[in-house]
């Protein structure tokens, strides 16, 4: 799959059946040409590397450099000298900033969380928890430019998270699912985590294998960055057209949700929170999407969430309002239902949170919204689904269209947020 892409570089993630020698061959495609036609003689460049043998066996990330902006490239992979099919393609980001009369590109983004792939030999007894894998085909058919995996992207079993080997095994098992392959080969992919792809259920900073969990997670995705030199983690930010995503790490520094609230109780940790504030202040994006594995605004719910860290969360929400940060919305997963929340704020625009879940894990049992005062009517979904964000419009009048889709790709609801209403 294609991970991070900018105007002149791209990262390609792959998984081989066993560790071996990998070669990624790539070339510029002329208008109308197909990747399956292969490169012209002498036109291809190559990156050679070995897939991992220890942390996450068989994984490899190839970095392709020196690319042209706004150009489509074909690429194909060889493993131990054997050419793999099919040849695929990606496109680098175009140069549109600071150009008179040029609008930011339109872009489609998929949001999803809670992906459970059954494995009877290692699962708990009873009815399978995962299902409806055809949803991955529907997601691929939606033709996303980018897919953002918002956490619980795999589910570590009790016999997985007791060892680094077990966690690496879970990724190998799930990534091999045939129904998943079309989506992995469509658009670009980035991810943050939540408890189930970090460690045990509801796990926090005390998880003793969190260092191994971080190393393994970083081998499963080709994100642009991972935390800060002084603060390890999976948090980071990147631009896609004129929308910027701020991926949060809600596990590595997290205190227990069950601890009594206090000014020091933290979900993000001081270094990550400082980064988030400065990154938002530095952002020039029309829309700024804060991606959190844990739900943020839903106070009445009894499960995990940033609402259990009131001093930290409310302090951040006040900071957002005091600094008049434009164009902010929140995207979250975890809850096994989908809904749009709308928080009114005096003197400024309302803050929206789109919770989108589950993809293939079991749907929640809630029959109705937990927070009627914030709930946007008609957006509650308690079945497997995925969500899309579509960014379009001319400069100064951009729109962000939010939609939920069922497992077969049927639209369930849509809402539009407008640039001029988020100032």
N, C-alpha and C positions, 0 to 999 in steps of 0.2 A: 504494500500500500504506500501511497505518497503521504508524507508527513509535512513538515515545514517547507514552505515555498516562499521566496521573495522575488524580486526582479531579476536576480542574477544567480540564484542558488536553489537547489532542491534536495530534499532528503527522501530516500526510498528505503522503507522497512521491508524485510522479508524473513521468512522462517523456513529453514531447510529440514528435511527429515532427520538428518544427522549432521554434525559439524563437518564443514568441508570448505573447499576453495570456491569463492563466489566472484563472478564478473558481471558487472552491469554495463551494458553497451547503450549509448544514447546518442541521438542525432536530431537535428532540426528538421521538422516536417514542413514542406512547402504547402501552399494552399491546395486543398482537395486531396492531398496525399494521406494514406492510411499507414498506421504503425505496422500493420501486418505485412506491408510491402517491403519492409526492411530498409536499411540505409543504402544510399548510393555508394559506390566504391570509394573508399577513402574518406567518407563523410562522418563516420562514427568515432566517438571518443569512448574510453573505457575506464572504469574504476575497478580495481581488484582488491579483494579483502578476504579474510577468513571469518566464517561465522563463529559465534561464541561457543566455547567448549566448557565453560564453568558456571557462570552466573545464570544464564538462561540459554542452555545449549541449542544451537541451531539458528539463533537470531543474528541478524546483521543489519546495519544501517549504512547505506552508501550515500556519501555526500557528493552531489554533482555541482560543480562550480563553473564560473566563467560563462554563464548562460546569457542570452539576450532577453531584454524585457519584452513582455507581451508576445512571446513566441511559444508555439506548440512543439513539443519534443516527443519523439518515440523512444521507447526503451525496451530492452529485453534482458533476461537474466540467464546466465549459465551457471550450473553447479557442478563442480568437478569435471568441467569440460563438456557437460551435456546441456544443450540449449533447452530452456523451458518455454512452454507456450501458455498463454498467448503473448505476443508483443503488445505493450500498452502505451499510454501517452499521458502527458500532463502539460499544463500551460503555466508559464511564469506570469507574475503580476505585471500589469501594464503600467506605464508611466502616465499618470493623469494629474497628479498634484501640481498646483500652481500653473496650470495651463488654461489660458483664457478660452472660454466657450466649451470646455471639456468637462463633462459630468463624471462623477465617480461611477465605476462600473456597477451594474446591477449584480446582485449576488444572492444565492440561496444557501441557507445554512440549516442542517438538521441538528436538532437537540435530542438526546436520548439518555436514559439511565436505566439501571436494573436489568442486566442481561444475564439470565441464568440458562446454562446449557446442561441438560440432564446427563448423568452418568450413573446408571443403576448400581454398578459395582462399588461406588463410593458414596452414593447418596443415602440419606435417611430412608427408613422404611415408609411405606405409604404411597399416596398418589404422587406422580412426578410434579415437581414445582415449576419446571420450565415448560414452554410450549409455544406454538404459533410461530415457528421459525420462518415461515413465509414472509414475516414482516420485514426481514432483511432484503428480500427481493423487492418489496414495495418501496423500501427506503432507497434502494439503488435506482428504481424506476422514477423516483422523484427527482433524479439528476441533481443532487446537491453539489455545489462547488466545495463545500466544507461540511464535515460531520464533527460535531463536538460531543465527545463522550463524557458525561457529567458525573461519573462515579458508579460504583458497583458494576463495573464493566465485565468483571467475572465475579463469581461467588466462591471464595475459599471455603472448603469444607473443614470440619473439625480435624480431619486427617491430612489437611493441606498446610494450615498455618502454624503447625508445630515444627516446620522445617523449611529452610530455603528451597530444598529440593521439591518439597510438596507444592510450594507456591509456584515455582517455575513449571512444574508438571501441569497445574491447572490451566495456565495460559496456553501451553502446547495443546492440551486437549481441546479447549474451546476454540482456539484459532483454526483448528483443522475442520470445523463444521462446514460441510459443503454448502449449505444455504447461506453462509456468511460471506463466501468468497466474492460474489458480485458487488456487495457493498464495499468491501475492503479495496476493491479495484476501481471504485468510483470516487472522483474528487480527491480531496485532501482530508486528513484525519488528525485531530489533536485530542488530548484527554487530561482530565484530572481524576482524582480518586475519591472514594468514600470508604466506609468501614470494611465492606466485603472484599474489595481489591487492595486493601491495606493490611487487614488482619482479621481478628475475630469480630463477631457482631458487636456493635457499639464500642469498638476499641478506641483508645485514646493514646496519649503520648507515652503511657506506661508499657505499651506493647514491646516486649523484649527483642523481637526480631524486626523492628521497624527499619533498621539500617539495611537489612537484607531485602525487605519489602520495597524500599526505595530503589535499590540497585536493580531489582528485577523489573519493577514498573518502568524504569527508564530504558530498559532493553526491549520493552513491548511497544513503545511509541517513539515517534521521531518529532517530538516537540521542539520548539525553537530554543527554549531555555528551561532550566530546572532550578528554582529557588535563587538564592544569592550566595556568593562565596562565604559569607559569614552566617548564612541561614539556610541549611539544606531543606529540600522539600520539592513539591511538584508545582508550586505556584509560578506564574509568569504571565506575560501579556504579549499580544501580537495583533496586527491589523489585517483585516480582510476588506478590501475596498475602503469605505469610510466608516466601517464599524470596527471598534476595538474590543477585544475580549480580554478580561482579567480573570484568569483561572486561579481560584483559591485552593489552598491546602488546608482542609478542615480536620486533619488527623494528626499530623506529625507533632504539633505543639499543643494539642487539645487537652484541657483538663477534663475530668469526668463531668458529664452532664448532671450527675447526681450530687455533686458537691454543692454546698450552699453558695449562693451568689455573693460576690464581693467585688470591689474595684479591681482586684488582681486576677479574678477568674477569667480564663482566656480560651477562646477557640482557635484563634489565629496566631497568637504570640505577638509580642511587641514589635519584632523586626519585620514580620510580614505585614502587620497593620500599618506600620510606617511606610513600607514600600507601596502598599495599596493607595494610601492617601497621596503620596508624591506622584505615583504613576497616573492617577486620575487628574491631578493638577497639571501634569505635563501633556496630557492627551489632547490632540487636536481633532479627534474623531467626532463625527456627527452623532453617532450612537455609541454608548459605552455599556457593554454587557458584562456584569459581574457574575461569574459562574461559580456556584457553591454546591458541593455535594449535599450539604444540609440545608433544609428550608430556613428561611430568614424571617419572614413577617408573620407567620401563622402562630400567634400566641396561644390560642386555646388548645392546640394539639398536645397530647401527653407524651409524645415520643421525643427523639433527639431533635435538636435544632438550635440555631443561634439565639432563639428566644430564651434558652436556658442560661445564657451568658448576658444578662440584661445590661449590666454596666458597660460592657464592651460593645454590644450591638447598638444600644441606644445612643451611646457616645458617638459611634460612627455615623449613625443616621442623622444625628444633630450636626455633625461635622459636614456631611453632604449638603445639608440645607444651609448652614451658615456660609459655606464657600460657594454656593450657587453653582454647583457642578451641573452642566447641561447634559441632556440626552442619556441619562442613566436609567437602566432597567436591570433587574436581577433574574437570572435563570438558575433553577435548582432541580434536584432529582430526589431520590431516596424514598419518597412517600408512597409509592405504588398506586398513585392516582395522579391525574393531571388537572390543573386548574390555574386560572389567572387571578391574582390578587391585586387590588388597587388601594394604596394607602394615601388618603388625602393629606396634604401638607400646607399649612397656612403660609400664604405669600409666595408660593411657588407651585410647580406642576406636581401632580400625584406620582408616586413611585409605584411602578408595577413589578410584580414578581411572577414569572411563568415557571411553575413547577411541572415537569414533564416526566412521567414514569407510569408503569414499567414497560420495558421493551419486550422481554420474553419471560421475566419472573412472574410470580403469581400476582394478580391484581388485588388491590386492597379491598377490605370489607366495608369501608365507609360508604353509606348510601347517599350521603349528602355532604355539602361543605361544612368544615369545622368552624369557619370564621365568616359567618354571613355578612358581617359589617364590611369586610374587605373583599368578599368574593364578587367577581364579575359574572353576572348571570349568564347561564348557558355554556360555561366553560368547564364544568366539572365532568371528568371522564374517569370511570372506575373499571376500565378494561385495558388490555394491552394496546399501546399506541406509541406514536412518535410525533414530534413537533417540528415545524419549520419556521424559520425567519426569512422573509424576503425583503431585501432592501432595494428600493427603486426611487425614481423621481429625479427632477432637475436640481441643480445646486440651490441650496436654500429652502427647498421644498421636498426634502426626502421623506420617505415613509418606510415604516417597519411593520410588515404584515405578519402576524402570528397566527399559526394554524395548528390544529391537532388532526391526526390521520389514524385510521384504524389499521389492523394488521394486513388488510388487502389494499390499502392505499386510498380508501374513501375518506373524504374530508368530513370531520366531525364538527368543527367550528372555526371561525376566523375573527380576528380583531385587528384593527389598524391603529398604530401609534404614529403620530406625525411630528416631524422635526420641530415645526413652529409651536407645537403644544408641549414641548419638553424643554422649555427655556426658563 
